[in-house]
Amino acid sequence: MAEKSFAKGDKVEWNTHGSTAEGTVEEKITEDTEAAGRTVRADEDSPQYRVRSDKSGRDAVHKPDALKRKS
């Protein structure tokens, strides 16, 4: 199965604390960095995505499998 891929500006949703959050992809992270208040371990083969919540305006970082494209 091909890995999910997202681009900046894509509308996505993810599960959080028993509910669903919606937001926008802000960047694809492909190297270890600090984002959303934590250390993110990522590389070209295992990227993560920084997303901004529509509801709270806060950033979160998720692996591709945790995100679902909004239709």
C-alpha positions as CSV (number, residue, x, y, z in Angstrom):
1,M,0.0,0.0,0.0
2,A,1.4,3.4,-0.9
3,E,2.1,5.8,1.9
4,K,-0.3,8.7,2.3
5,S,1.1,12.0,1.1
6,F,-0.2,15.5,1.8
7,A,0.7,19.0,0.6
8,K,0.6,22.4,2.3
9,G,-2.9,23.7,2.3
10,D,-4.6,20.3,2.2
11,K,-7.7,20.0,4.5
12,V,-7.4,17.0,6.8
13,E,-9.0,15.5,9.9
14,W,-7.6,13.3,12.7
15,N,-8.8,11.6,15.9
16,T,-8.0,13.3,19.1
17,H,-9.2,12.5,22.6
18,G,-12.3,10.6,21.5
19,S,-13.4,13.1,18.9
20,T,-12.3,14.3,15.4
21,A,-10.3,17.4,14.8
22,E,-10.1,19.2,11.5
23,G,-7.3,21.5,10.1
24,T,-4.9,22.4,7.4
25,V,-1.5,20.9,6.6
26,E,1.1,23.6,7.2
27,E,4.3,21.6,6.3
28,K,5.8,18.3,5.6
29,I,8.6,17.5,8.1
30,T,11.4,15.3,6.7
31,E,14.1,15.8,9.4
32,D,14.4,15.8,13.2
33,T,13.1,19.2,14.4
34,E,11.2,21.0,17.2
35,A,7.5,21.5,16.3
36,A,4.2,21.9,18.2
37,G,6.1,22.0,21.5
38,R,8.0,18.7,21.1
39,T,10.9,17.0,19.3
40,V,9.7,15.4,16.1
41,R,11.7,12.4,14.7
42,A,11.2,12.3,10.9
43,D,13.2,11.7,7.7
44,E,12.5,11.3,4.0
45,D,11.3,7.7,4.4
46,S,9.2,8.5,7.5
47,P,7.8,12.0,7.2
48,Q,5.4,13.7,9.6
49,Y,3.1,16.6,9.0
50,R,2.5,19.8,11.0
51,V,-1.2,20.7,10.9
52,R,-3.1,23.7,12.3
53,S,-6.4,23.0,14.0
54,D,-9.3,24.9,12.6
55,K,-11.0,25.0,16.1
56,S,-8.1,26.0,18.4
57,G,-5.6,27.4,15.9
58,R,-2.9,25.3,17.6
59,D,-0.3,23.2,15.8
60,A,0.0,19.5,16.1
61,V,2.3,17.0,14.4
62,H,1.0,13.6,13.0
63,K,2.3,10.7,11.0
64,P,0.6,10.3,7.6
65,D,-1.5,7.3,8.8
66,A,-3.1,9.4,11.5
67,L,-4.5,11.9,8.9
68,K,-7.4,11.6,6.6
69,R,-8.0,13.9,3.7
70,K,-11.3,15.9,3.9
71,S,-13.6,15.5,1.0
